[in-house]
Amino acid sequence: MKTRTLLAALAVLGMSLTNGFAQSNPEATPSESATVYVYRSSALMSSARKYGVYANGKLLCKIGNKRHCQVSLPIGPVTFTTKLAGLTLVPKKRPRLELTLEAGKTYYLQADLKTKLFPLQAVLPLTEVVPNPSKLNEIKKSKTEPTLLSSAE
């Protein structure tokens, strides 16, 4: 009985060591996706309203005030748009941001609310930003919105 237990323990140990060596492949190919962070800073107007964030027409997340979402998207050209969610009297203008995503890179998109009284408009344009310490801290402090789409393929 002791021999069987010893053999089983050695077999488990051998499999775990083999698995560990198999995972440490330094020449792994880069992933075919890019990471995109979308965050909305603080704004008094429409602070309770959420905006839908779309990639190539597919809904990624609904982002609220002081919130962010993270999504992994396939590489290549992507058109990002935003739209005010729900019913509204405000015209639903859809600002666009076009990017070509590269494998393994991380992109940061900032959403800032822009409003006009005449004619009545409330839009949330996206801007690609450089990840400086203050922007990264702002993202870290914001709450996470659930991602509705894991990949826009």
C-alpha angles and dihedrals in degrees: 000000000000090000092055092049091049092049092048091050091049091048092052091046091049093050093049092050092048091049091051093053092046092057096053097078108148093189096061113147116252115258120262093234142074129217117236125192117196116190135176119209126213119293130167096212114075091358091148094048124090125217124211115235114208134191114200089341096308119117112245100175145325107247125203134190114303091005137121139191132200124210137172112226133184117259121262136062115341129181113209120200136172131210133184107252122232132007118332142160089221113097110255101238112177114211115204135216118187120201136167106224118214126207116271095004127125121222128196119206120189120205115205121181115237119192136186129185098201106067094014109246138155115181134166108213119191123227127189109234136193111249100245122165095261093052092046090049090050090053092046092053094047123089120254120247116210114256111238095196124039095195132008096216 
